[in-house]
Amino acid sequence: MNKSARQILKQKLVAGGCLAAPGVYDGLSARIADPMNFDVLYLSGYGVSASLLAKPDAGFLTAENMVMRLTSLCEFLQTPLIADADTGFGGIAETQATVRAYEKAGAAGIQLEDQKFPKKCGHTPGREVVPRPAAVEKIAAAVAARSDPDFLIVARTDARTPEGLDEAIARGRAFADAGADVIFIESPETEEEFAAIGAALSDCCLIANMVDGGRSPSLSQQRLAELGFNLVIYPVAAMAAASAALQQAYQQIGALTGDHQRVSFDELNKIVGFEEIWQAQKK
């Protein structure tokens, strides 16, 4: 990801309106999403943990896992990619190393959160957060570690569930004061809470996280824009749809009749990049 692409994304985020960022989790999902004219994609820890490790998003991922996946995607992606980095994979030094690794790999931005280790998916129970000063110190360290000022630092707090909305908003304000580019208050529980966040942090660039069946109500992209949000992520929507399709396909293996909703083999070859190989072989 070159500097100008990061700069363009940053400008779009502050220009008003609300961008949509679908979640990708592996090479195939990223290749399918890339040509679809989204302004930005989102690499979720939930998706990488499930697809790479076959484990839940509960602290099993390492920085090396994420950087490996991120590097492979950024080799071909034309769409900017914001990548989840959980709690930074350690303390201040480890977080700064993670920021540098994500930036070098080609990400457009990094998302960092304030949970205690082991972290958990943001719409699951049992989450705890570190004290506010420690969380703010980590965000400030992340800001200081980047070399490109257009590399986005996305600061997420999970304080809403264990400590209440007021504390979550206070952390969002503190993160913005520490230099974070984008503020992410995880799992508000009503539309009124989304409105309160938008009003209290109206001078900040805000993310909303839409997870079907999660703790937050499902709001449209247009409604979130009206409430003051600049970016809405759909981290597991594609993975959930793909899982349903895989279940159906595996159930139908061996049955050559029926409704098979599949791409053709030729289309699949194009998606995974065989055309580039064939063109290179002709030269």
C-alpha positions as CSV (number, residue, x, y, z in Angstrom):
1,M,0.0,0.0,0.0
2,N,1.6,3.2,-1.1
3,K,1.4,6.5,0.7
4,S,-1.0,8.1,-1.7
5,A,-3.5,5.3,-1.3
6,R,-3.4,5.7,2.5
7,Q,-3.7,9.5,2.1
8,I,-6.8,9.1,-0.2
9,L,-8.5,6.8,2.3
10,K,-7.8,9.2,5.2
11,Q,-9.3,12.0,3.2
12,K,-12.4,10.0,2.4
13,L,-12.9,9.2,6.0
14,V,-12.9,12.8,7.1
15,A,-14.9,14.1,4.1
16,G,-18.3,13.1,5.5
17,G,-20.6,10.2,4.8
18,C,-20.0,6.7,5.9
19,L,-17.8,4.1,4.1
20,A,-18.5,0.4,4.2
21,A,-15.7,-2.0,4.9
22,P,-16.5,-5.7,4.4
23,G,-14.5,-8.3,6.3
24,V,-12.0,-10.5,4.5
25,Y,-10.1,-13.3,6.1
26,D,-8.0,-15.2,3.6
27,G,-6.7,-15.0,0.1
28,L,-9.8,-16.2,-1.7
29,S,-12.2,-13.8,0.2
30,A,-9.8,-10.9,-0.5
31,R,-9.5,-11.7,-4.2
32,I,-13.3,-11.8,-4.5
33,A,-13.8,-8.5,-2.6
34,D,-11.0,-6.6,-4.2
35,P,-12.6,-5.8,-7.6
36,M,-15.9,-4.8,-6.0
37,N,-15.1,-1.1,-5.7
38,F,-15.2,-0.8,-1.9
39,D,-13.2,2.1,-0.5
40,V,-11.6,-0.1,2.2
41,L,-11.5,-3.7,3.4
42,Y,-11.2,-5.0,6.9
43,L,-9.1,-8.0,8.0
44,S,-10.6,-9.3,11.2
45,G,-8.8,-11.3,13.9
46,Y,-12.0,-13.4,14.2
47,G,-11.7,-14.4,10.6
48,V,-8.0,-15.1,10.6
49,S,-8.2,-17.1,13.8
50,A,-11.0,-19.3,12.4
51,S,-9.6,-19.7,8.9
52,L,-5.9,-20.1,9.7
53,L,-5.9,-21.7,13.2
54,A,-9.4,-23.3,13.3
55,K,-9.8,-21.6,16.7
56,P,-12.1,-18.9,18.1
57,D,-11.1,-15.3,18.5
58,A,-10.0,-15.7,22.1
59,G,-6.3,-14.7,22.2
60,F,-4.8,-17.6,20.2
61,L,-3.6,-15.4,17.3
62,T,0.0,-14.1,17.3
63,A,1.5,-11.1,15.6
64,E,3.3,-13.5,13.3
65,N,0.0,-15.1,12.2
66,M,-1.5,-11.8,11.3
67,V,1.6,-10.3,9.6
68,M,1.9,-13.5,7.5
69,R,-1.7,-13.2,6.4
70,L,-1.6,-9.5,5.9
71,T,1.6,-9.6,3.8
72,S,0.1,-12.3,1.5
73,L,-3.0,-10.2,0.9
74,C,-1.2,-6.8,0.4
75,E,0.9,-8.4,-2.4
76,F,-2.2,-8.3,-4.7
77,L,-4.8,-6.1,-3.1
78,Q,-5.6,-2.8,-4.8
79,T,-8.1,-1.8,-2.1
80,P,-6.8,-0.4,1.1
81,L,-6.9,-2.8,4.1
82,I,-7.4,-2.0,7.8
83,A,-6.2,-4.9,9.9
84,D,-7.1,-6.0,13.4
85,A,-4.2,-6.3,15.8
86,D,-6.1,-7.3,19.0
87,T,-4.3,-5.7,22.0
88,G,-1.0,-5.2,20.1
89,F,0.2,-8.7,21.0
90,G,2.0,-7.6,24.2
91,G,3.1,-4.5,26.0
92,I,4.3,-1.1,24.6
93,A,7.4,-2.5,22.9
94,E,5.5,-5.3,21.3
95,T,2.7,-3.0,20.2
96,Q,5.1,-0.6,18.5
97,A,6.8,-3.5,16.7
98,T,3.4,-4.7,15.5
99,V,2.6,-1.2,14.2
100,R,5.8,-1.2,12.2
101,A,5.2,-4.7,10.9
102,Y,1.7,-3.9,9.7
103,E,2.8,-0.7,8.1
104,K,5.7,-2.5,6.3
105,A,3.4,-5.3,5.2
106,G,1.2,-2.7,3.3
107,A,-1.8,-2.2,5.6
108,A,-3.6,1.1,5.4
109,G,-4.2,1.0,9.1
110,I,-4.1,-1.0,12.3
111,Q,-6.8,-1.5,14.9
112,L,-5.8,-1.8,18.6
113,E,-8.0,-2.5,21.6
114,D,-7.9,-2.1,25.4
115,Q,-8.9,-5.6,26.6
116,K,-7.0,-7.6,29.1
117,F,-5.3,-10.7,27.8
118,P,-6.6,-13.1,26.7
119,K,-8.8,-11.0,24.6
120,K,-12.2,-12.1,23.3
121,C,-14.4,-11.3,20.3
122,G,-16.1,-7.9,20.9
123,H,-19.6,-9.3,20.8
124,T,-19.0,-12.2,23.3
125,P,-19.3,-12.1,27.1
126,G,-16.5,-12.1,29.6
127,R,-14.5,-9.2,28.3
128,E,-12.4,-7.1,30.7
129,V,-10.4,-3.9,29.9
130,V,-7.1,-2.6,31.2
131,P,-7.1,0.7,33.2
132,R,-7.7,3.8,31.1
133,P,-4.2,5.3,31.6
134,A,-2.5,2.0,30.4
135,A,-4.8,1.9,27.3
136,V,-4.1,5.5,26.4
137,E,-0.3,5.0,26.8
138,K,-0.5,2.1,24.3
139,I,-2.4,4.2,21.8
140,A,0.1,7.1,22.1
141,A,3.0,4.6,21.7
142,A,1.3,3.2,18.5
143,V,1.0,6.7,17.1
144,A,4.7,7.4,17.8
145,A,5.8,4.1,16.2
146,R,4.3,4.7,12.7
147,S,6.5,6.3,10.0
148,D,3.7,7.3,7.6
149,P,1.3,9.8,9.2
150,D,-1.4,8.6,6.9
151,F,-1.1,5.1,8.3
152,L,-4.3,4.9,10.4
153,I,-4.3,4.2,14.1
154,V,-7.7,2.8,14.9
155,A,-8.3,2.8,18.7
156,R,-11.0,0.5,20.0
157,T,-12.4,0.3,23.5
158,D,-14.4,-2.6,24.8
159,A,-15.4,-0.7,28.0
160,R,-19.1,-0.4,27.1
161,T,-19.9,-3.9,28.3
162,P,-18.0,-4.2,31.5
163,E,-17.9,-0.5,32.6
164,G,-20.7,1.3,30.9
165,L,-21.2,3.8,28.0
166,D,-19.8,6.9,29.8
167,E,-16.5,5.2,30.5
168,A,-16.3,4.0,26.9
169,I,-16.9,7.5,25.5
170,A,-14.3,8.9,28.0
171,R,-11.8,6.4,26.7
172,G,-12.7,7.3,23.1
173,R,-12.0,11.0,23.8
174,A,-8.7,10.1,25.5
175,F,-7.6,8.0,22.6
176,A,-8.4,10.8,20.2
177,D,-6.4,13.2,22.4
178,A,-3.5,10.7,22.3
179,G,-3.4,10.9,18.5
180,A,-5.7,8.1,17.3
181,D,-7.1,8.7,13.8
182,V,-10.3,6.6,14.2
183,I,-12.3,5.9,17.4
184,F,-14.1,2.5,17.8
185,I,-16.5,2.2,20.7
186,E,-17.3,-1.6,20.6
187,S,-20.8,-3.0,21.0
188,P,-23.2,-0.2,21.8
189,E,-26.5,-1.9,22.8
190,T,-29.1,0.5,21.4
191,E,-29.5,3.0,18.6
192,E,-29.7,5.7,21.3
193,E,-26.2,4.7,22.4
194,F,-24.9,5.0,18.9
195,A,-26.5,8.5,18.8
196,A,-24.8,9.4,22.1
197,I,-21.4,8.3,20.8
198,G,-21.9,10.3,17.7
199,A,-22.9,13.4,19.6
200,A,-20.1,13.1,22.3
201,L,-17.4,12.5,19.8
202,S,-18.7,14.5,16.9
203,D,-15.2,15.9,16.1
204,C,-13.8,12.4,15.8
205,C,-13.7,9.8,12.9
206,L,-15.9,7.0,14.2
207,I,-16.3,3.3,13.4
208,A,-19.4,1.2,13.9
209,N,-19.2,-2.6,13.9
210,M,-22.2,-4.5,12.5
211,V,-22.4,-8.2,13.5
212,D,-25.7,-10.0,12.8
213,G,-26.9,-11.5,16.1
214,G,-24.3,-9.5,18.1
215,R,-24.8,-7.1,21.0
216,S,-25.5,-4.1,18.8
217,P,-28.7,-3.4,16.8
218,S,-28.3,-3.7,13.0
219,L,-28.4,-0.2,11.6
220,S,-28.1,0.8,7.9
221,Q,-25.1,2.5,6.5
222,Q,-27.2,5.6,5.9
223,R,-28.5,5.7,9.4
224,L,-25.0,5.3,10.9
225,A,-23.9,8.2,8.7
226,E,-26.8,10.3,10.1
227,L,-25.6,9.4,13.6
228,G,-22.1,10.7,12.9
229,F,-20.2,7.5,11.9
230,N,-17.6,7.6,9.2
231,L,-16.9,3.9,8.7
232,V,-19.0,0.7,9.2
233,I,-17.3,-2.6,9.3
234,Y,-18.9,-6.0,8.6
235,P,-16.1,-8.3,9.9
236,V,-17.8,-11.7,9.7
237,A,-20.7,-11.2,7.2
238,A,-18.8,-12.8,4.3
239,M,-17.5,-15.6,6.4
240,A,-20.9,-16.4,7.7
241,A,-22.3,-16.5,4.2
242,A,-19.4,-18.6,3.0
243,S,-19.9,-21.0,5.9
244,A,-23.5,-21.6,4.9
245,A,-22.5,-22.1,1.3
246,L,-19.8,-24.6,2.3
247,Q,-22.2,-26.5,4.5
248,Q,-24.6,-26.8,1.6
249,A,-21.9,-27.8,-0.8
250,Y,-20.5,-30.5,1.4
251,Q,-24.0,-31.9,2.0
252,Q,-24.5,-32.1,-1.8
253,I,-21.2,-33.8,-2.6
254,G,-22.0,-36.9,-4.7
255,A,-25.4,-35.6,-5.7
256,L,-25.1,-34.5,-9.3
257,T,-28.6,-33.1,-9.4
258,G,-30.3,-30.3,-7.5
259,D,-29.7,-26.7,-7.0
260,H,-25.9,-26.2,-6.9
261,Q,-25.1,-22.5,-6.4
262,R,-21.5,-22.6,-7.4
263,V,-19.1,-20.5,-9.5
264,S,-17.9,-22.4,-12.6
265,F,-14.4,-23.9,-12.5
266,D,-13.3,-21.3,-15.1
267,E,-14.6,-18.5,-12.8
268,L,-12.8,-20.1,-9.9
269,N,-9.6,-20.2,-11.8
270,K,-9.9,-16.5,-12.6
271,I,-10.7,-15.6,-8.9
272,V,-7.6,-17.3,-7.6
273,G,-5.3,-15.7,-10.1
274,F,-4.6,-18.3,-12.8
275,E,-5.1,-15.8,-15.6
276,E,-2.0,-13.9,-14.4
277,I,0.0,-17.2,-14.5
278,W,-1.2,-18.1,-18.0
279,Q,-0.4,-14.6,-19.3
280,A,3.1,-14.8,-17.9
281,Q,3.7,-18.2,-19.5
282,K,2.8,-16.8,-22.9
283,K,5.6,-14.2,-22.8
